[in-house]
Amino acid sequence: MPILHVVYFVCNPLPAAVLGGLFTLSLIVGFGLRRRAKHSVRCSVYGALGGVFDKSMAGF
């Protein structure tokens, strides 16, 4: 996650930790929702990761 490294060196560790925490939280929630929908573990991991990247790149 290069953006976290840039934020860490330009600002301070707090915003980088917040961004990392939001990424991790989104990944965990996406994984949990997919598992509740009876997807396989592999599908849940790939889908949650893809969903997080999809939403994080929405502004570009």
Secondary structure, 3 states (H helix, E strand, C coil): CHHHHHHHHHCCHHHHHHHHHHHHHHHHHHHHHHHHCCCCHHHHHHHHHHHHHHHHCCCC
